[in-house]
């Protein structure tokens, strides 16, 4: 959900570092045209010129679909759509309890809103991409004749798969927890359903014929004493002191930063812990934006309102090196915006507004635009 | 409780007849066809040459005035789209978006083909908007009020079939820093709200709050038959806020019950036959990496299909044991065979599909292989920083060489 937020940063830093990532033999395909059959629809992210990245994790691939949605708009509409899940269910001809909305993103070019949705909750659930306008009209994004390319994410080491029971029933799958396009590469956070080791993949885009990608092990220093693997729940590229950094929130709650240039093939990246959410509080989604000449990070989390951090403080913060006192959130100075509760998905709609998917008491979902704080 | 038909269509059959129209609005009747219609709903794939088996709903009280001589269906396609709409709620009562689908015409019928299979148990409202099209202009005029029909696919009378078929680790003594459970089901399950049905109960019968990492992206296998349930790593990792404030979810010396509710629906919308409970005791934490050189190995003899047997001093990760050990011959070709994991995941056997030949072999083991507390061969789950450099450059695989005579 974040690509729009860092477009200006992308330009600043251009094409450096990961050009050398062309190892890590992940297969990919050149651009082709035709029908895309999704097995699943997970995370979404927008790239340049209306390219929509879509994680189809059941097929262990990331698709780059040319939406053709490239008409420039400076402002998004005003969204106030109650019970978006029920409306989606109605359009898909089923009941709201059969709808899962995996992600909501805004095309930063056109300001149009895209949703990744599963219809049905069983193994035969249908994966669809929907668009929704400010009036609440929902349309199916037609995948029957699109230009697309794909990058395959290796699951089990496929070159070692053998027959007759050896790995024949491979149950390993990676889920993509977040994606973001920056500096001509798609950064993908993944989590395995088997080994705990986590990866961030940096996949150059356009995907090459033999697609390049780099898998990076992520650690975080734990108060200066311990370090552990940490799956990334959500992340966003962010300008800190003039360099592109990744600000990543881990499933185990620390918020860390590391320079994007640290993402080198086979690297073991150690993040600087800049904040830690309190117990019972899980990071969900992040965006960055500019307001009145300053950059801010906005993070949705499961237990409290939205957390707002000023970029300047990230630049000067030394990292958490001592035990965190017994409080809700520790680390960099932040503000909590209590009004924004139940935010499950967060993206920038335009320079002044965020688009949020908000879960209400009782579980129904609203899709709203809210002025950036 | 939803049973989804593989494909299901609603059809308007339009039977052309040059009868006299009764509406006063109509003039010049020879320019029009009057088309009586019936609504039919039919599952595709049974009987009809096109895979359509109609069964009719009432057709008594209405008609749709459509089209004309020599209809050019392509030309009037847009017009037809507004002729039939299907909703999941009553469009006369509330504003609701129609179900995605397409109205397709042929010589004798209009057919609404929903974009996705209709679901049983959902009441569908079929709205028929009569219109008249002029043969010359293809211009439509409203002729009567819309007609409405409701349609509900019968719910299939399915019996519950799903059970929890296995939970790993399978042993009944587990370390307090246990990292995950694998829950296997006999049938594909419904996804999306798994944490509502999974509970960790302490020995006083009290539910442990938030012991698991509740990810929106649930960690299923491809068929939705195995769920990976991670304990909240923030509570396990030393010194993190959740670890300090809440501590571990499990405490050594106590016993717990992993409880799976029986009302968790399978992929067909049926509850499980029964719930499931796994009672286990908790031991002190395990912070030591598995070491292949400490495993007991039994090598087979040439000319047999005897298994290679490894036994471990502790339970290892069941899923990884199935996947990350391979046997190679002296040319590093991978040997085909079957793997069996048993004795509470302390025993691994590999039986080749062909007899062993004399010669040199090796077992290749990926160092991501973990014990039940997430300590892998490559590194413990958490490391003191002073040690970390020693581990980072570690190999991705280790080899155990053996010779068969």
Boltz contact constraints between the chains, C-beta under 6 A:
constraints:
  - contact:
      token1: [A, 58]
      token2: [B, 222]
      max_distance: 6.0
  - contact:
      token1: [A, 90]
      token2: [B, 88]
      max_distance: 6.0
  - contact:
      token1: [A, 90]
      token2: [B, 96]
      max_distance: 6.0
  - contact:
      token1: [A, 90]
      token2: [B, 97]
      max_distance: 6.0
  - contact:
      token1: [A, 91]
      token2: [B, 97]
      max_distance: 6.0
  - contact:
      token1: [A, 91]
      token2: [B, 100]
      max_distance: 6.0
  - contact:
      token1: [A, 92]
      token2: [B, 116]
      max_distance: 6.0
  - contact:
      token1: [A, 93]
      token2: [B, 99]
      max_distance: 6.0
  - contact:
      token1: [A, 93]
      token2: [B, 114]
      max_distance: 6.0
  - contact:
      token1: [A, 93]
      token2: [B, 116]
      max_distance: 6.0
  - contact:
      token1: [A, 93]
      token2: [B, 118]
      max_distance: 6.0
  - contact:
      token1: [A, 94]
      token2: [B, 119]
      max_distance: 6.0
  - contact:
      token1: [A, 95]
      token2: [B, 122]
      max_distance: 6.0
  - contact:
      token1: [A, 98]
      token2: [B, 2]
      max_distance: 6.0
  - contact:
      token1: [A, 100]
      token2: [B, 192]
      max_distance: 6.0
  - contact:
      token1: [A, 119]
      token2: [B, 116]
      max_distance: 6.0
  - contact:
      token1: [A, 121]
      token2: [B, 190]
      max_distance: 6.0
  - contact:
      token1: [A, 121]
      token2: [B, 191]
      max_distance: 6.0
  - contact:
      token1: [A, 121]
      token2: [B, 192]
      max_distance: 6.0
  - contact:
      token1: [A, 122]
      token2: [B, 188]
      max_distance: 6.0
  - contact:
      token1: [A, 122]
      token2: [B, 190]
      max_distance: 6.0
  - contact:
      token1: [A, 122]
      token2: [B, 267]
      max_distance: 6.0
  - contact:
      token1: [A, 123]
      token2: [B, 188]
      max_distance: 6.0
  - contact:
      token1: [A, 123]
      token2: [B, 223]
      max_distance: 6.0
  - contact:
      token1: [A, 123]
      token2: [B, 224]
      max_distance: 6.0
  - contact:
      token1: [A, 123]
      token2: [B, 267]
      max_distance: 6.0
  - contact:
      token1: [A, 126]
      token2: [B, 116]
      max_distance: 6.0
  - contact:
      token1: [A, 138]
      token2: [B, 97]
      max_distance: 6.0
  - contact:
      token1: [A, 140]
      token2: [B, 100]
      max_distance: 6.0
  - contact:
      token1: [A, 156]
      token2: [B, 323]
      max_distance: 6.0
  - contact:
      token1: [A, 162]
      token2: [B, 334]
      max_distance: 6.0
  - contact:
      token1: [A, 162]
      token2: [B, 336]
      max_distance: 6.0
  - contact:
      token1: [A, 163]
      token2: [B, 336]
      max_distance: 6.0
  - contact:
      token1: [A, 164]
      token2: [B, 336]
      max_distance: 6.0
  - contact:
      token1: [A, 164]
      token2: [B, 353]
      max_distance: 6.0
  - contact:
      token1: [A, 165]
      token2: [B, 338]
      max_distance: 6.0
  - contact:
      token1: [A, 166]
      token2: [B, 336]
      max_distance: 6.0
  - contact:
      token1: [A, 167]
      token2: [B, 323]
      max_distance: 6.0
  - contact:
      token1: [A, 171]
      token2: [B, 221]
      max_distance: 6.0
  - contact:
      token1: [A, 171]
      token2: [B, 226]
      max_distance: 6.0
  - contact:
      token1: [A, 173]
      token2: [B, 221]
      max_distance: 6.0
  - contact:
      token1: [A, 175]
      token2: [B, 217]
      max_distance: 6.0
  - contact:
      token1: [A, 177]
      token2: [B, 217]
      max_distance: 6.0
  - contact:
      token1: [A, 193]
      token2: [B, 219]
      max_distance: 6.0
  - contact:
      token1: [A, 193]
      token2: [B, 228]
      max_distance: 6.0
  - contact:
      token1: [A, 194]
      token2: [B, 319]
      max_distance: 6.0
  - contact:
      token1: [A, 194]
      token2: [B, 320]
      max_distance: 6.0
  - contact:
      token1: [A, 195]
      token2: [B, 368]
      max_distance: 6.0
  - contact:
      token1: [A, 196]
      token2: [B, 374]
      max_distance: 6.0
  - contact:
      token1: [A, 197]
      token2: [B, 368]
      max_distance: 6.0
  - contact:
      token1: [A, 222]
      token2: [B, 237]
      max_distance: 6.0
  - contact:
      token1: [A, 222]
      token2: [B, 239]
      max_distance: 6.0
  - contact:
      token1: [A, 223]
      token2: [B, 239]
      max_distance: 6.0
  - contact:
      token1: [A, 226]
      token2: [B, 238]
      max_distance: 6.0
  - contact:
      token1: [A, 226]
      token2: [B, 382]
      max_distance: 6.0
  - contact:
      token1: [A, 227]
      token2: [B, 383]
      max_distance: 6.0
  - contact:
      token1: [A, 227]
      token2: [B, 385]
      max_distance: 6.0
  - contact:
      token1: [A, 227]
      token2: [B, 388]
      max_distance: 6.0
  - contact:
      token1: [A, 228]
      token2: [B, 237]
      max_distance: 6.0
  - contact:
      token1: [A, 228]
      token2: [B, 382]
      max_distance: 6.0
  - contact:
      token1: [A, 251]
      token2: [B, 213]
      max_distance: 6.0
  - contact:
      token1: [A, 252]
      token2: [B, 233]
      max_distance: 6.0
  - contact:
      token1: [A, 252]
      token2: [B, 234]
      max_distance: 6.0
  - contact:
      token1: [A, 252]
      token2: [B, 237]
      max_distance: 6.0
  - contact:
      token1: [A, 252]
      token2: [B, 240]
      max_distance: 6.0
  - contact:
      token1: [A, 253]
      token2: [B, 234]
      max_distance: 6.0
  - contact:
      token1: [A, 268]
      token2: [B, 392]
      max_distance: 6.0
  - contact:
      token1: [A, 276]
      token2: [B, 241]
      max_distance: 6.0
  - contact:
      token1: [A, 278]
      token2: [B, 241]
      max_distance: 6.0
  - contact:
      token1: [A, 279]
      token2: [B, 241]
      max_distance: 6.0
  - contact:
      token1: [A, 279]
      token2: [B, 242]
      max_distance: 6.0
  - contact:
      token1: [A, 279]
      token2: [B, 245]
      max_distance: 6.0
  - contact:
      token1: [A, 279]
      token2: [B, 246]
      max_distance: 6.0
  - contact:
      token1: [A, 280]
      token2: [B, 210]
      max_distance: 6.0
  - contact:
      token1: [A, 324]
      token2: [B, 241]
      max_distance: 6.0
